[in-house]
């Protein structure tokens, strides 16, 4: 189980990403457009750098929804391998069976 503070930090980062997603995409579109003037480009660049660091989606880390573990994360099930194995053996995950006998 991860520390509660680390899990809360990750949740805060998720909220920031959602909050600033639209603003960030607008500024990125201005930067990517080749027809943008130099003044507008640099103004957009300054505004983008003023946004919180945590609002960038690349700073998000996938974590297990049950234990908060950051490693061995399985996207399809939104959990780590340990929680997945435990739930699969208990039969809580539909369509998953043990392959070896």
C-alpha positions in Angstrom: 0.0 0.0 0.0 1.4 3.4 -1.0 1.5 6.3 1.5 -1.7 8.2 1.7 0.1 11.5 0.9 1.5 10.1 -2.3 -2.0 8.9 -3.4 -3.5 12.3 -2.5 -0.8 14.1 -4.5 -1.6 11.9 -7.5 -5.3 12.7 -7.2 -4.5 16.4 -6.9 -2.4 16.2 -10.1 -5.4 14.5 -11.9 -7.7 17.3 -10.8 -5.2 19.9 -12.1 -4.9 18.2 -15.5 -8.6 18.2 -15.9 -9.0 21.8 -14.8 -6.3 23.2 -17.2 -6.8 20.8 -20.1 -8.8 23.2 -22.3 -6.6 26.2 -21.6 -3.5 24.1 -22.3 -4.8 22.8 -25.6 -5.7 26.3 -26.8 -2.1 27.5 -26.0 -0.6 24.4 -27.6 -2.7 25.0 -30.8 -1.3 28.6 -31.0 2.2 27.3 -30.6 1.8 24.6 -33.2 0.2 26.9 -35.9 2.8 28.0 -38.4 0.7 31.1 -39.2 1.0 32.5 -35.7 2.9 35.8 -35.4 6.1 35.9 -33.3 4.4 38.2 -30.6 1.4 35.8 -30.3 3.7 32.8 -30.2 5.9 34.2 -27.4 2.8 35.4 -25.5 1.3 31.9 -25.6 4.6 30.4 -24.6 4.7 32.7 -21.5 1.1 31.9 -20.6 1.8 28.2 -20.9 4.8 28.4 -18.6 2.8 30.3 -16.0 0.4 27.3 -15.7 1.0 24.9 -12.8 3.6 22.2 -13.6 1.2 19.5 -12.3 -1.4 20.5 -15.0 0.7 18.8 -17.7 -0.7 15.3 -18.6 2.8 13.8 -19.0 3.4 14.3 -15.2 0.5 11.9 -14.4 1.5 8.4 -13.2 -0.8 5.4 -13.5 -1.6 4.0 -10.1 -3.5 0.9 -8.9 -7.0 1.9 -8.0 -7.0 -0.4 -5.0 -3.5 -0.2 -3.5 -2.1 2.9 -5.1 1.0 1.0 -6.3 2.7 2.7 -9.3 4.6 -0.2 -10.7 3.3 -3.2 -12.7 0.1 -1.4 -13.6 -2.3 -3.0 -16.0 -4.3 -0.4 -18.0 -7.1 -2.8 -19.0 -8.0 -3.5 -15.4 -6.7 -0.3 -13.7 -4.8 -2.2 -11.1 -1.4 -3.6 -10.3 -0.4 -7.2 -11.0 -0.6 -8.1 -7.3 -4.2 -6.9 -6.9 -5.1 -8.4 -10.3 -3.8 -11.8 -9.4 -5.6 -11.8 -6.0 -8.9 -10.8 -7.6 -8.5 -13.2 -10.6 -7.9 -16.1 -8.3 -10.9 -15.2 -6.2 -13.0 -15.0 -9.4 -13.9 -11.3 -9.0 -12.7 -10.4 -12.5 -15.1 -11.8 -15.2 -13.5 -13.6 -18.2 -10.2 -14.3 -16.5 -9.1 -17.8 -15.8 -5.9 -19.4 -14.7 -4.1 -20.8 -17.8 -1.8 -23.4 -16.2 -2.8 -26.5 -14.2 
